[in-house]
């Protein structure tokens, strides 16, 4: 994969789901943003079979074929396919982006992600909780408050050692500026200093963002190939 300038890629990450610091602030609701409010629910839903295929495209077929697959229904995520290998593949929607991302309500957002067992036990509950709150009509601020409280009470667990996921889909849509961006792996840890991994320093292939209100640090490592085996150029 062609090496990208760290400054340029950092700006790109800010534009979609990858940015340093995700503290809630009032400008996230600014009506000048392209998506100031949630669109009608139908715009976020997909045909279940299409969603299953998209979710599985997050990881190599050798992993995703035996993974559990969840799809988004009108009242939250539902298991569509039972798995046998501990992985869970889903398509995240725009409201799982950092809270100050201008595309937070973008109905086009589709982020295929395939989580290993550790991430399915500790990261996935956050996605499900956020989604349930949004579909129940909670505002962004209410979602943040409720999730932060659940994290503080350990109702949402800290990240388990080894929690990671694949995001290798060519068909995903992570934001208007970049579409599917680049294939990458993500590693989830309870909040820590990203520089401990050398994230974001010049020449490092690792990027990170901190969701302090979630007690979550996510490290991203771009890789060379998409899930179909083709090379990312």
C-alpha positions as CSV (number, residue, x, y, z in Angstrom):
1,X,0.0,0.0,0.0
2,X,1.3,3.4,-0.9
3,X,2.6,5.3,2.2
4,X,0.4,8.3,3.1
5,X,1.7,11.5,4.6
6,X,0.9,11.3,8.3
7,X,-0.5,14.8,8.4
8,X,-2.8,14.2,5.4
9,X,-4.1,10.9,6.8
10,X,-4.8,12.4,10.1
11,X,-6.9,15.1,8.5
12,X,-8.7,12.4,6.5
13,X,-9.4,10.4,9.7
14,X,-10.8,13.5,11.3
15,X,-13.2,13.8,8.4
16,X,-14.7,10.3,8.9
17,X,-14.5,8.1,12.0
18,X,-10.9,8.5,13.0
19,X,-10.0,11.6,15.0
20,X,-8.1,12.4,18.2
21,X,-10.5,13.2,21.0
22,X,-14.2,12.8,20.8
23,X,-15.5,15.1,23.5
24,X,-19.1,16.2,23.0
25,X,-19.5,19.9,22.2
26,X,-22.3,22.2,21.1
27,X,-21.1,22.7,17.5
28,X,-21.9,19.1,16.8
29,X,-25.5,20.2,16.5
30,X,-24.7,23.2,14.3
31,X,-27.3,23.5,11.6
32,X,-24.5,24.4,9.1
33,X,-23.3,20.8,9.2
34,X,-24.4,18.6,6.3
35,X,-26.4,16.3,8.5
36,X,-27.7,18.3,11.4
37,X,-30.4,15.8,12.4
38,X,-31.3,12.1,12.1
39,X,-32.8,11.2,8.8
40,X,-36.0,9.0,8.6
41,X,-35.2,5.5,9.9
42,X,-35.9,3.9,6.6
43,X,-32.8,5.6,5.1
44,X,-30.6,3.7,7.6
45,X,-32.1,0.3,7.0
46,X,-31.0,-2.3,4.4
47,X,-32.4,-5.4,2.8
48,X,-31.4,-8.1,5.3
49,X,-29.6,-10.3,2.7
50,X,-27.7,-7.4,1.3
51,X,-26.7,-6.4,4.9
52,X,-25.5,-9.9,5.7
53,X,-23.3,-9.9,2.6
54,X,-22.0,-6.4,3.4
55,X,-21.2,-7.4,7.0
56,X,-19.3,-10.5,5.9
57,X,-17.2,-8.4,3.5
58,X,-15.5,-6.9,6.5
59,X,-13.2,-9.9,6.9
60,X,-11.6,-12.6,4.7
61,X,-14.1,-15.3,3.7
62,X,-12.2,-17.8,5.8
63,X,-13.3,-15.9,8.9
64,X,-16.6,-14.4,8.0
65,X,-18.2,-17.6,6.6
66,X,-18.4,-19.0,10.1
67,X,-19.1,-15.8,12.0
68,X,-22.3,-14.7,13.5
69,X,-24.0,-11.9,11.5
70,X,-26.3,-9.3,13.0
71,X,-28.4,-6.9,11.0
72,X,-30.2,-3.7,11.9
73,X,-33.9,-3.8,12.4
74,X,-36.4,-1.2,13.4
75,X,-35.7,-1.7,17.1
76,X,-32.0,-2.5,17.0
77,X,-29.5,-5.2,15.9
78,X,-30.8,-8.8,15.5
79,X,-29.0,-12.0,14.9
80,X,-29.5,-13.1,11.3
81,X,-27.0,-15.9,11.1
82,X,-25.6,-18.0,13.9
83,X,-21.9,-18.4,14.0
84,X,-19.4,-21.0,15.2
85,X,-16.0,-19.3,15.4
86,X,-16.6,-16.6,17.9
87,X,-16.5,-13.7,15.4
88,X,-19.4,-11.3,14.9
89,X,-19.9,-9.3,11.7
90,X,-22.2,-6.3,11.6
91,X,-22.6,-3.1,9.6
92,X,-22.3,-0.1,11.9
93,X,-24.2,3.1,11.1
94,X,-23.2,6.7,11.2
95,X,-24.0,7.2,14.9
96,X,-21.2,5.0,16.0
97,X,-18.7,7.6,14.6
98,X,-17.1,10.0,17.0
99,X,-19.7,12.3,18.4
100,X,-18.3,15.5,16.9
101,X,-18.0,13.9,13.4
102,X,-20.0,16.1,10.9
103,X,-21.3,12.8,9.4
104,X,-22.7,11.5,12.7
105,X,-26.3,11.4,11.2
106,X,-25.2,10.6,7.6
107,X,-27.8,8.0,6.4
108,X,-25.4,6.7,3.8
109,X,-22.9,5.6,6.4
110,X,-22.2,1.8,6.3
111,X,-19.2,0.5,8.2
112,X,-18.8,-3.3,7.8
113,X,-16.9,-4.6,10.8
114,X,-16.0,-8.2,11.9
115,X,-15.2,-8.5,15.6
116,X,-13.2,-11.3,17.3
117,X,-14.7,-12.9,20.4
118,X,-13.0,-10.5,22.8
119,X,-14.3,-7.5,21.0
120,X,-17.8,-9.0,20.6
121,X,-18.0,-9.4,24.4
122,X,-16.7,-5.9,25.2
123,X,-16.8,-3.5,22.3
124,X,-20.0,-4.7,20.6
125,X,-22.2,-3.9,23.6
126,X,-21.4,-0.3,23.1
127,X,-22.5,-0.3,19.5
128,X,-25.7,-2.1,20.5
129,X,-26.4,0.3,23.4
130,X,-25.8,3.4,21.2
131,X,-28.1,2.0,18.5
132,X,-30.9,1.1,20.9
133,X,-30.8,4.6,22.4
134,X,-30.8,6.3,19.0
135,X,-33.7,4.2,17.7
136,X,-35.6,4.9,20.9
137,X,-35.5,8.6,20.0
138,X,-32.7,9.8,22.3
139,X,-30.7,12.8,21.3
140,X,-27.0,12.7,20.7
141,X,-26.4,14.4,24.1
142,X,-28.7,11.9,25.8
143,X,-26.9,9.0,24.1
144,X,-23.6,10.3,25.3
145,X,-24.8,10.8,28.9
146,X,-26.4,7.3,29.1
147,X,-23.5,5.5,27.6
148,X,-20.9,7.3,29.8
149,X,-23.0,6.5,32.9
150,X,-23.2,2.8,31.9
151,X,-19.4,2.7,31.4
152,X,-18.9,4.3,34.8
153,X,-21.1,1.7,36.4
154,X,-19.4,-1.1,34.5
155,X,-22.8,-2.0,32.9
156,X,-20.7,-1.7,29.7
157,X,-17.6,-3.7,30.4
158,X,-14.0,-2.5,29.9
159,X,-12.2,-3.8,26.9
160,X,-11.0,-7.3,27.1
161,X,-7.3,-8.1,26.3
162,X,-6.9,-8.9,22.6
163,X,-10.1,-7.2,21.4
164,X,-9.8,-6.4,17.7
165,X,-11.7,-6.3,14.4
166,X,-11.3,-6.4,10.7
167,X,-12.5,-3.6,8.5
168,X,-11.4,-4.8,5.0
169,X,-14.5,-4.1,2.9
170,X,-14.4,-2.4,-0.4
171,X,-18.2,-1.9,-0.2
172,X,-18.3,0.1,3.0
173,X,-19.0,3.8,3.2
174,X,-17.2,5.5,6.1
175,X,-17.9,9.1,5.1
176,X,-18.5,11.5,2.3
177,X,-14.9,12.6,1.9
178,X,-13.3,9.2,1.5
179,X,-15.9,6.5,0.9
180,X,-14.5,3.1,2.0
181,X,-11.1,4.7,3.0
182,X,-8.4,1.9,3.3
183,X,-8.5,-1.6,4.6
184,X,-7.4,-1.7,8.3
185,X,-7.4,-3.6,11.5
186,X,-8.6,-2.0,14.8
187,X,-7.6,-2.8,18.3
188,X,-9.7,-1.8,21.3
189,X,-8.3,-1.0,24.7
190,X,-9.6,0.7,27.8
191,X,-8.4,4.3,27.6
192,X,-4.7,4.8,27.4
193,X,-2.1,7.2,26.0
194,X,-2.0,6.5,22.2
195,X,1.7,7.4,22.1
196,X,2.4,4.2,24.1
197,X,1.9,2.4,20.8
198,X,3.7,5.1,18.8
199,X,0.3,6.1,17.3
200,X,0.4,9.2,15.2
201,X,4.1,9.9,15.3
202,X,6.0,10.6,12.1
203,X,6.6,7.4,10.1
204,X,4.4,5.3,12.3
205,X,1.7,3.1,10.5
206,X,-0.5,3.3,13.6
207,X,-3.2,5.8,14.1
208,X,-5.5,6.2,17.1
209,X,-8.4,8.1,18.7
210,X,-9.6,8.4,22.2
211,X,-13.2,8.3,23.3
212,X,-12.6,9.5,26.9
213,X,-16.3,9.5,27.7
214,X,-16.4,5.8,26.7
215,X,-13.1,5.0,28.4
216,X,-12.0,3.7,25.0
217,X,-8.9,4.0,22.9
218,X,-9.0,2.6,19.3
219,X,-5.8,1.9,17.4
220,X,-5.9,1.6,13.6
221,X,-3.4,-0.3,11.5
222,X,-3.8,0.0,7.7
223,X,-3.1,-3.2,5.8
224,X,-2.3,-4.0,2.2
225,X,-5.3,-6.1,1.1
226,X,-9.1,-5.9,1.0
227,X,-11.1,-8.9,2.1
228,X,-11.4,-10.2,-1.4
229,X,-7.6,-10.5,-1.7
230,X,-7.0,-7.5,-4.0
231,X,-4.4,-4.9,-3.2
232,X,-5.2,-1.5,-1.9
233,X,-3.6,1.1,-4.1
